[in-house]
């Protein structure tokens, strides 16, 4: 055992233990002691395994539907691989699972099954939406007070939680079947992606499919375009005489659903 004069500092012990937990660098072996019940290596292995089990548990909370889809054993095996390839780099476990979807896209077993990676992406999107910054929401009365001339230059600022997502599989339906109905989900994929809108309203994560015209309108407002520019663009999908009403219906729906923070 080291004498007090050359004993490692607490910082040195912490750094050595961290290196062992991450890559089994055995520098710390010289800094530990034997006990009657456990050898140095056994003591270190307890920490090494417990650290990974804690990370697996954290990711299990982030990806409950993925675990139900893969099964407990396969989920644990996949996540153990993920932890090895994507070690934690942030003090908070909040960000540990951010690359799971990308990892699955390139995984030797699951890369040919897009619904697996997309289900993970859908679960991570829900986390991001739920944790998004809060904001006030606009009301329909804000529209009713506009003068006719103000409609042409009307712009929108959306709630920070709003996300537009695209999936080639029925990942949202899979998630709902696995989490809510507990049914055996039917897996479907398509050569064309389906666009989805996700946002938070009254502390609930909401999502629904959207068509190309609504997606374009949302993205255009997000890019700073105004109501007259949106109407001009919507002529690609709707007859010109129906466009103002269609655009107004989008506005009403978005405001009622809590997507709009401010009308500018």
N, C-alpha and C positions, 0 to 999 in steps of 0.2 A: 504494500500500500504506500502511496506517495506520502512523504513527510509534508508537514505544513508549509515548509519553505518552497517546495516545488509542486504543490497541489494545483491542479488546473482550476482556472476561474470558472464561475458559473457560465459566463458567456462561451468559454471554450467547450465546456460540457454540452451546452445547448447546440452549438455549431456541430460538434462531433456526432451527437445523437441525430440531428437533422440529416447529416450526410448519410448516416447509416439507414435511416428510415427511407430516404429517397433512392439510394443506390447501393446499399449494403457495404459502404466503405467502412472497413473494420478498424479505422483509427481509434474509435471509441473503446475498442476491446481492452486497450491498455489502461483505460481510465475507469474501468468498472471493477467490481470485486465479486468474488464467489460468495455464495451463501450455502447453508446446509442443504437446502431443498433444490436450488437451481444453480447451474453453472453460468459462467459469463454469457455463453452463447444462448442458452435457454432464456436468460433474462432479456437479452437483446431481441430474440425472436418473438417474445411476447409483445414487446413494443412494436416491432415491425408488422406483425400480423394485426394487432389491434388498430394501428394507424390505417391500414388498408380496409379493414372491416368498417371503420368509421366513415371512410370515404364512400364505400359501397352503400352504406346506409343512407348517406346524404343524397347520393344519386338515385337511390331507390325512391326517395321522397320526391325527387324531381321528375322521375320517369316511371310512374306507376303503371301506365298502360303498356309501355314498352316491356316491362317485366312480365305482365300478364300475357303479352303476345309471345314472347320468347320462352317463357317458363323460368322458374327461379334459378335453376342450375346454369342454363345457357346465359341468362342475364348476368349472373355473377361472373361467369367466365369472360364474357365480352367486356364487362365493366372493369374487370381486373386488367385485361389487356389495355383498355383505354387509359387507366390510371398509370400504367407503366409507360405508355407513349406520350401521355399528356399530364405530367406531374403538376400538382397545384403550384401556382405562381402568385396567388393572391392571398392576403391574410384572411379573407372571408371565404367560406365554402360556397357562398352564393354564386360564384363564377366558375366553380369546378366543372360543371357539366356543359359549358357553352359550346364545346366542339364535338359533342357526342354524335350529332347528326352527320357532320362531315366525316368523322371517324368511320361511321357505319357505311357511308357511301363507298369507302375504299377498303372495307373489311373483306378478307379473303372468303368468308362464308356468306356475308349478307350484301355484298356490293351489287349483286344481280337482282336484289329484291328491293325496289325503290320504296315500297310501302313501309319498310322498316325504318329507313333513314327519315322518311317524311313524317312518320308518326313521332319520332324523336324531335324533329323540327317543330311539329305542331305543339308538342308538350313544352318545349323551351319557349316558343312564342307566347304561350299562355303565361309563363313565369314573367317574361319581360313586360307583357301588357299589364299584368296585375301589379307589378312593382313600378310602373311608369309614374313619372311626376304627376301630381294632381293639378287640376286647373278648374276654373269656373266654366260653365257651359252656357251657350247662348239660348235664348228663348224665342218662340215663334213671334212674340210681341215685338221683338227687335226687327223682324221682317216687315211687320204690319205698319211700322212707323216710317218706313222708307218712302221718299218721294219717287215718282216715276223716273225722274232723271238719274236718281242714285242707283237704280238697278244695273245700269250699263257698266258701272265701274265697281260693282259689288265684289268684294273678295272675302275669303274665309280663312280663319286660323283654326286648325283642327286640334282636338285634344291630344296631348303628348302620347297617349296610349295607342292611337290609331295605327294599325299595320295592314298592309296589303300583302297577301301571301298567295303562292301558286303551288299546286300539287298535281302530279301526274297520277297519283293514287287517290283512293277515297280515305285518306288519313283522318280527316275530321270525323267521318262516320265510323271508322274503326275505333277511334278514341271513345266516341260516345257509346258504342256497343260494349267495349271492354270495361269502361268505368261505370256507366249508368245502367245499362240494361243487363249486363253480364251475359249477353248472348255470345254464341260463337260467331265472330265477325266474318262477313263475306268480303274477300279481298278483290278489289277491282283496280285495274290500271288502264290508262288511256294514252294514246300518242299525243293528245292535246291536253295541256294543263288547264285545270279549273282554278279560277281566281277566287280568293276568299278575303273577306273583310273581318278584321278582329279589332276589338276595342274594349275598354272597361267602362261600365256604367253602373253607378250605385254599388261599387265594390264587387261587381260581378263581371267576369270575363265573358264577352259576347262574341259570337262569330256567325257569319252567314255567307253563302256564295254570292258572288256578284258577276254581272255580265261585262262584256268588253267596254260597252259605252259608259257604264257607271265607273268602272275602273279608270278609264281615261279621264273622266270628269274629275274624280277625286285627285288623281295624280296632277292634273292641270291646275286645280286650285292650290295644291300643295306647292307647286312650282311658281305660284304667284299670279296666275292668269285670273282675269276677272270674268264676270257673268256674261258679258257680250262675247268674249273670246270662247267661252265654253259653249254658248249657243251656236256659234259659227262652226265649231268642231263637231258638235252633235249632229249636224246635217249629214255626216257620213253614215249615220245609223238610222236617222228618223227623218220623215218629211219635214220640210222647212217650217210649214205652218204649225206643226206639232211640237217643235223644239222648245220654245219658251215654256210651255206647260210642262214638258218632260223635265227640263232643268229645274223648274220651280218645285216639282214633285221630289226630285233628288234633295233639294235644299230642305224641304219640309221633313222628309224622312230622316235625314242626317241630324237635324236639330232635335227632332222628337226623340231620337235614340241616343242623344248625348254625345255625338261625335264632334260637334262644333263648339269651340271655345269662344270665338269672337267673330262678329261680322264687321268687316272693315270697308 
